[in-house]
Amino acid sequence: MNRYIGPLKDAENEEVGRKIKNAFGVDEIVVMPVRYWKHYDWLASKGLDMDAWVKERDLERHGYTYGDFKFQFSLQTQLKKMLVLSEKERYLRNMEVPLFIRPSGYSTVDSRPKGEVDVPRELIDADGKTVSVVMPSRYWKYFDWLARQGNDMGEWVKALDISRKNEKRVYQLYCVLMNSLKEDEKRRYLSDEPAPVFIAPNGYN
């Protein structure tokens, strides 16, 4: 259990530090405004394993590139960035989420490149129900490519849905599907297995 370093103040922008275990199990003091910790604690209250979530974010922060230049964010910066993204995604997808970080909400204006436009499709979940899944078009391109290779994507989706429910994870189906597609593309890329690179056109490290 993470503990506070110092008292929690009433002001939403008051900086508060907590000891957080990084990906190597070492304690780091992370300082963020109260409003960020509120979203962090809300995710925990919804059943998300925050220790595992932090470790994943910690590992991710080492893999950023700009051209040939590699860089990394601090754990503190990475957590703040991903907490904002968590709140924003839930808000824009009309999912349950209290707006602690940005009470005014988030813009629905999509300024992302064409390959990042969200596309909805209907899929069958593990309960046999038709559900709407929204992902960027580049993920659907890889999804369709896998289907053309003979993969039963219907069973793929059902297996992911069963797994997330068994693990009682707070992630939505689209989240685990996107992650599995990216991991599959990455695996093929790093093993030199013939495959397109739709999701990460610049490849993987």
Secondary structure by P-SEA (a helix, b strand, c coil): ccccccccccccccbbbbbbbccccbbbbbbbcaaaaaaaaaaaaaccaaaaaaaaaaaaaaccccccccccccaaaaaaaaaaaaaaaaaaacccccccccccccccccccccccbbbbbbbbccccbbbbbbbcaaaaaaaaaaaaaccaaaaaaaaaaaaaaaacccccaaaaaaaaaaaaaaaaaaacccccccccccccc
